[in-house]
Amino acid sequence: MRTVLMTGAAGGIGTRLRRLLKGAYPQLRLSDLKTPPDLAADENFVAADLADLAAVEKIVDGVDGIVHLGGYSIEGPWETILSANIVGCYNLFEAARRRRVKRIVFASSNHAVGFYPRSRRIGIDDHVRPDSRYGVSKAFGEALGALYAFKHGLRVTCIRIGNFGDAPVDRRRLSIWISPEDLLQLVRIGLDHPDIRYEVFFGASDNARGWWDNAEAFRYGYRPQGRGEDFRDSALAADAKLPADRVGDWYEGGPFCSDEYDGDEELSSR
Ligand SMILES: NC(=O)c1ccc[n+]([C@@H]2O[C@H](COP(=O)([O-])OP(=O)(O)OC[C@H]3O[C@@H](n4cnc5c(N)ncnc54)[C@H](O)[C@@H]3O)[C@@H](O)[C@H]2O)c1
C-alpha cells in the first residue's frame, strides 16, 4: 500500500487512528465533511461529502487503499442514514471501482448483529440482525463489500467494531471493547494481508466476556493485546449507576435495541 485514504478523519476513531497509521503509510490522505480541528501541517486533507459521487471520485483518485470510517455513527432519522451511510457507502465503493482502488476496509458495526441475545455466541456465518436503521446501513455496507469484492475484484475487509476507546466503560462494553492499537492491527490486516478477498471480522479486543467467535481474524494473524477484564472494576462500578433496561440488557446491541422498541413481550433466546 502506497497511498491510503481515510474517510471520517475528523471523527473519534479517525482522530486516533490517523496518528497510528501515519508511521505505516506515510502517504495518508484524509477526508471528512469538516476539517479536523487538530490537523497537523504535514497532514494532507481534502474535504468531501460522501453523498456527492463526483466529490468522492476525486478523493479516491490515485489511492491504493481506503479506510472507510466516514458516515453517521449512531441511530438517526432515515434521511440522515440514507444520505451518509447508504448513498455515501455506495458512492465510496463505486468511486473506488471506477478509479481502480485495490482495497477497502469498511468500518461496520456490532449493531449489524445487535439483536442476538447476549447468552449466545455468534460467528460471522450467523446472518445479520440489525438493531437500528444505523445497523441496517452497516449490513448494507457489508453486502456492498461482497458485491464489489466478488464481482469487481476489490479486496474488502469489514470490521464490525464493538466499542472503540482506551477502556470499556460499562458491563456491555466489557464484552465488545476494542483498543485503538487492536483496531489498528485489524485495519492493517485489511490493507496489507495478501490473502484477503472478502472478510468480515469482529472488532473486539481480548475480552473474556466476549460474545463473538473471531476465528477468521485470528486466522489472519490478529493477536489482540487489550484485555477488557483489566478494567472490570471501573466498568462494573459505572454500570451499577445505569438504569435497568429490560430489552437493552438482554440483547448485544444494548440501548440501540430498546430505542423505539415495540416488539413482542417475549425476548428471543435464539
Ligand atoms: N466509535 C465506535 O465505537 C464505533 C463502533 C462501531 C462502528 N463504528 C463506525 O466507525 C466509524 C467511525 O466512528 P467514529 O466513532 O469515529 O464516528 P464519528 O461520528 O466520530 O466520526 C464519523 C465522521 O464521519 C463524518 N461524516 C459524516 N457524514 C459524512 C458525509 N456525508 N460525508 C463525509 N463525512 C461524513 C463526520 O463528520 C465524522 O467526522 C463510523 O462509520 C462508525 O459507524 C464506530
The ligand as an SDF file (V2000), in Angstrom:
LIG
                    3D

 44 48  0  0  0  0  0  0  0  0999 V2000
  -16.7810    4.5100   17.8120 N   0  0  0  0  0  0  0  0  0  0  0  0
  -17.1570    3.2370   17.8740 C   0  0  0  0  0  0  0  0  0  0  0  0
  -17.0150    2.5910   18.9070 O   0  0  0  0  0  0  0  0  0  0  0  0
  -17.7590    2.5770   16.6640 C   0  0  0  0  0  0  0  0  0  0  0  0
  -18.3900    1.3280   16.8180 C   0  0  0  0  0  0  0  0  0  0  0  0
  -18.8980    0.6910   15.6950 C   0  0  0  0  0  0  0  0  0  0  0  0
  -18.7650    1.2630   14.4430 C   0  0  0  0  0  0  0  0  0  0  0  0
  -18.1640    2.4940   14.3170 N   0  0  0  0  0  0  0  0  0  0  0  0
  -18.0670    3.0940   12.9760 C   0  0  0  0  0  0  0  0  0  0  0  0
  -16.7370    3.5620   12.7800 O   0  0  0  0  0  0  0  0  0  0  0  0
  -16.7590    4.7640   12.0260 C   0  0  0  0  0  0  0  0  0  0  0  0
  -16.0460    5.8710   12.8080 C   0  0  0  0  0  0  0  0  0  0  0  0
  -16.6820    6.0210   14.0610 O   0  0  0  0  0  0  0  0  0  0  0  0
  -16.4660    7.3090   14.9690 P   0  0  0  0  0  0  0  0  0  0  0  0
  -16.7900    6.9040   16.3550 O   0  0  0  0  0  0  0  0  0  0  0  0
  -15.1570    7.9060   14.6690 O   0  0  0  0  0  0  0  0  0  0  0  0
  -17.6440    8.2320   14.4290 O   0  0  0  0  0  0  0  0  0  0  0  0
  -17.6990    9.8350   14.3970 P   0  0  0  0  0  0  0  0  0  0  0  0
  -19.1310   10.2050   14.3020 O   0  0  0  0  0  0  0  0  0  0  0  0
  -16.8800   10.4110   15.4900 O   0  0  0  0  0  0  0  0  0  0  0  0
  -16.9760   10.1690   13.0120 O   0  0  0  0  0  0  0  0  0  0  0  0
  -17.5970    9.9920   11.7640 C   0  0  0  0  0  0  0  0  0  0  0  0
  -17.0750   11.0590   10.8390 C   0  0  0  0  0  0  0  0  0  0  0  0
  -17.7560   10.9170    9.5720 O   0  0  0  0  0  0  0  0  0  0  0  0
  -18.0090   12.2030    9.0700 C   0  0  0  0  0  0  0  0  0  0  0  0
  -19.1670   12.1940    8.1690 N   0  0  0  0  0  0  0  0  0  0  0  0
  -20.4820   12.0370    8.4890 C   0  0  0  0  0  0  0  0  0  0  0  0
  -21.2350   12.1550    7.3880 N   0  0  0  0  0  0  0  0  0  0  0  0
  -20.3960   12.3810    6.3530 C   0  0  0  0  0  0  0  0  0  0  0  0
  -20.5930   12.6040    4.9750 C   0  0  0  0  0  0  0  0  0  0  0  0
  -21.8250   12.6310    4.4200 N   0  0  0  0  0  0  0  0  0  0  0  0
  -19.5110   12.8130    4.2000 N   0  0  0  0  0  0  0  0  0  0  0  0
  -18.2650   12.8260    4.7370 C   0  0  0  0  0  0  0  0  0  0  0  0
  -18.0090   12.6170    6.0420 N   0  0  0  0  0  0  0  0  0  0  0  0
  -19.0700   12.3970    6.8460 C   0  0  0  0  0  0  0  0  0  0  0  0
  -18.3050   13.0700   10.2930 C   0  0  0  0  0  0  0  0  0  0  0  0
  -18.0510   14.4460   10.0120 O   0  0  0  0  0  0  0  0  0  0  0  0
  -17.3710   12.4860   11.3420 C   0  0  0  0  0  0  0  0  0  0  0  0
  -16.1640   13.2210   11.4650 O   0  0  0  0  0  0  0  0  0  0  0  0
  -18.2200    5.0800   11.7520 C   0  0  0  0  0  0  0  0  0  0  0  0
  -18.5400    4.6010   10.4660 O   0  0  0  0  0  0  0  0  0  0  0  0
  -18.9600    4.3000   12.8130 C   0  0  0  0  0  0  0  0  0  0  0  0
  -20.2470    3.9560   12.3850 O   0  0  0  0  0  0  0  0  0  0  0  0
  -17.6790    3.1490   15.4000 C   0  0  0  0  0  0  0  0  0  0  0  0
  1  2  1  0
  2  3  2  0
  2  4  1  0
  4  5  1  0
  4 44  2  0
  5  6  2  0
  6  7  1  0
  7  8  2  0
  8  9  1  0
  8 44  1  0
  9 10  1  0
  9 42  1  0
 10 11  1  0
 11 12  1  0
 11 40  1  0
 12 13  1  0
 13 14  1  0
 14 15  2  0
 14 16  1  0
 14 17  1  0
 17 18  1  0
 18 19  2  0
 18 20  1  0
 18 21  1  0
 21 22  1  0
 22 23  1  0
 23 24  1  0
 23 38  1  0
 24 25  1  0
 25 26  1  0
 25 36  1  0
 26 27  1  0
 26 35  1  0
 27 28  2  0
 28 29  1  0
 29 30  1  0
 29 35  2  0
 30 31  1  0
 30 32  2  0
 32 33  1  0
 33 34  2  0
 34 35  1  0
 36 37  1  0
 36 38  1  0
 38 39  1  0
 40 41  1  0
 40 42  1  0
 42 43  1  0
M  CHG  2   8   1  16  -1
M  END
$$$$
